[in-house]
């Protein structure tokens, strides 16, 4: 089997590409992340009360 070396290099290359893609996704998700303090803050919304009357 002469392809073992090239197959191994191909697998390493694909693994490196997957890792790079994973890091890009993690970086993008971190940049778009909303802090918990902003998501749990209560915002009064009384429109539904007017509709019920």
N, CA, C and O of each residue as an XYZ file, in Angstrom:
212
protein
N       0.838     -1.194      0.000
C       0.000      0.000      0.000
C       0.876      1.248      0.000
O       1.502      1.575      1.008
N       0.915      1.912     -1.084
C       1.745      3.108     -1.201
C       0.976      4.367     -0.809
O       1.588      5.415     -0.602
N      -0.332      4.291     -0.705
C      -1.149      5.471     -0.432
C      -1.249      5.805      1.051
O      -1.850      6.818      1.408
N      -0.678      4.982      1.917
C      -0.798      5.236      3.350
C      -0.277      6.614      3.731
O      -0.908      7.319      4.518
N       0.853      6.999      3.188
C       1.436      8.303      3.513
C       0.550      9.442      3.044
O       0.298     10.381      3.798
N       0.075      9.371      1.806
C      -0.755     10.449      1.278
C      -2.132     10.456      1.940
O      -2.716     11.521      2.141
N      -2.657      9.272      2.280
C      -3.944      9.201      2.964
C      -3.831      9.832      4.343
O      -4.717     10.574      4.767
N      -2.739      9.537      5.044
C      -2.523     10.090      6.372
C      -2.401     11.615      6.298
O      -2.955     12.321      7.140
N      -1.678     12.123      5.297
C      -1.535     13.571      5.127
C      -2.887     14.204      4.814
O      -3.202     15.288      5.306
N      -3.681     13.523      3.995
C      -5.008     14.036      3.652
C      -5.884     14.101      4.898
O      -6.579     15.092      5.120
N      -5.851     13.044      5.711
C      -6.644     13.033      6.945
C      -6.187     14.132      7.895
O      -7.017     14.785      8.529
N      -4.883     14.343      8.001
C      -4.366     15.407      8.863
C      -4.799     16.774      8.344
O      -5.154     17.659      9.123
N      -4.769     16.939      7.032
C      -5.180     18.202      6.421
C      -6.668     18.465      6.683
O      -7.060     19.578      7.031
N      -7.488     17.422      6.509
C      -8.930     17.571      6.759
C      -9.199     17.861      8.228
O     -10.067     18.671      8.553
N      -8.466     17.209      9.110
C      -8.638     17.458     10.540
C      -8.259     18.897     10.875
O      -8.930     19.546     11.677
N      -7.193     19.393     10.266
C      -6.772     20.775     10.497
C      -7.816     21.751      9.971
O      -8.094     22.766     10.609
N      -8.395     21.451      8.814
C      -9.443     22.312      8.255
C     -10.679     22.310      9.144
O     -11.288     23.356      9.367
N     -11.058     21.126      9.657
C     -12.211     21.054     10.559
C     -11.968     21.859     11.829
O     -12.857     22.567     12.301
N     -10.768     21.750     12.376
C     -10.425     22.494     13.593
C     -10.459     23.994     13.329
O     -10.948     24.759     14.160
N      -9.944     24.419     12.182
C      -9.950     25.841     11.828
C     -11.385     26.339     11.673
O     -11.719     27.433     12.128
N     -12.229     25.536     11.033
C     -13.632     25.915     10.867
C     -14.326     26.006     12.220
O     -15.124     26.913     12.459
N     -14.016     25.060     13.102
C     -14.589     25.066     14.450
C     -14.191     26.333     15.192
O     -15.020     26.964     15.847
N     -12.919     26.701     15.088
C     -12.444     27.911     15.761
C     -13.120     29.159     15.191
O     -13.454     30.077     15.940
N     -13.324     29.199     13.865
C     -14.012     30.347     13.257
C     -15.443     30.440     13.758
O     -15.925     31.529     14.070
N     -16.129     29.295     13.837
C     -17.506     29.292     14.335
C     -17.571     29.737     15.794
O     -18.451     30.510     16.174
N     -16.643     29.248     16.606
C     -16.625     29.647     18.010
C     -16.350     31.139     18.152
O     -16.960     31.804     18.989
N     -15.446     31.665     17.350
C     -15.129     33.096     17.400
C     -16.332     33.921     16.967
O     -16.622     34.957     17.564
N     -17.039     33.466     15.925
C     -18.224     34.181     15.450
C     -19.317     34.142     16.506
O     -19.959     35.159     16.769
N     -19.535     32.984     17.112
C     -20.564     32.855     18.142
C     -20.237     33.742     19.340
O     -21.131     34.368     19.910
N     -18.991     33.800     19.716
C     -18.585     34.645     20.841
C     -18.813     36.120     20.519
O     -19.235     36.886     21.385
N     -18.535     36.520     19.278
C     -18.716     37.923     18.905
C     -20.194     38.308     18.861
O     -20.537     39.473     19.061
N     -21.075     37.329     18.600
C     -22.514     37.609     18.517
C     -23.238     37.339     19.830
O     -24.447     37.545     19.932
N     -22.502     36.882     20.825
C     -23.107     36.507     22.099
C     -23.684     37.729     22.815
O     -23.075     38.798     22.833
N     -24.865     37.551     23.400
C     -25.499     38.605     24.183
C     -25.263     38.285     25.649
O     -25.561     37.174     26.086
N     -24.733     39.230     26.420
C     -24.492     38.960     27.839
C     -25.771     38.567     28.570
O     -26.851     39.069     28.261
N     -25.641     37.674     29.531
C     -26.799     37.184     30.282
C     -27.544     38.334     30.938
O     -28.772     38.310     31.016
N     -26.815     39.343     31.412
C     -27.470     40.463     32.082
C     -28.493     41.141     31.163
O     -29.519     41.636     31.629
N     -28.209     41.161     29.870
C     -29.120     41.814     28.933
C     -30.306     40.935     28.570
O     -31.351     41.455     28.177
N     -30.176     39.627     28.687
C     -31.274     38.739     28.297
C     -32.248     38.481     29.435
O     -33.386     38.079     29.192
N     -31.817     38.706     30.682
C     -32.702     38.393     31.806
C     -33.349     39.633     32.406
O     -34.130     39.523     33.351
N     -33.042     40.790     31.881
C     -33.614     42.022     32.408
C     -35.100     42.081     32.055
O     -35.471     41.885     30.898
N     -35.932     42.344     33.027
C     -37.375     42.420     32.793
C     -37.706     43.748     32.118
O     -37.264     44.812     32.551
N     -38.487     43.661     31.057
C     -38.924     44.859     30.345
C     -40.439     44.902     30.423
O     -41.104     43.995     29.921
N     -41.002     45.939     31.043
C     -42.460     45.999     31.146
C     -43.111     46.098     29.766
O     -42.713     46.905     28.926
N     -44.093     45.277     29.564
C     -44.832     45.293     28.303
C     -46.306     45.113     28.648
O     -46.759     43.998     28.909
N     -47.035     46.196     28.648
C     -48.434     46.143     29.095
C     -49.415     46.097     27.931
O     -50.620     46.244     28.134
N     -48.915     45.896     26.712
C     -49.829     45.870     25.559
C     -50.873     44.770     25.698
O     -52.033     44.974     25.341
N     -50.483     43.615     26.207
C     -51.413     42.492     26.302
C     -52.541     42.811     27.275
O     -53.655     42.313     27.107
N     -52.275     43.630     28.288
C     -53.335     43.981     29.246
C     -54.399     44.838     28.557
O     -55.592     44.667     28.810
N     -53.974     45.756     27.692
C     -54.944     46.590     26.984
C     -55.817     45.738     26.072
O     -57.012     45.997     25.933
N     -55.226     44.730     25.456
C     -55.988     43.884     24.538
C     -57.005     43.038     25.265
O     -58.014     42.657     24.670
N     -56.777     42.724     26.549
C     -57.697     41.865     27.290
C     -58.936     42.617     27.770
O     -59.963     42.002     28.059
N     -58.846     43.920     27.854
C     -59.996     44.692     28.378
C     -61.122     44.772     27.409
O     -62.149     45.383     27.705
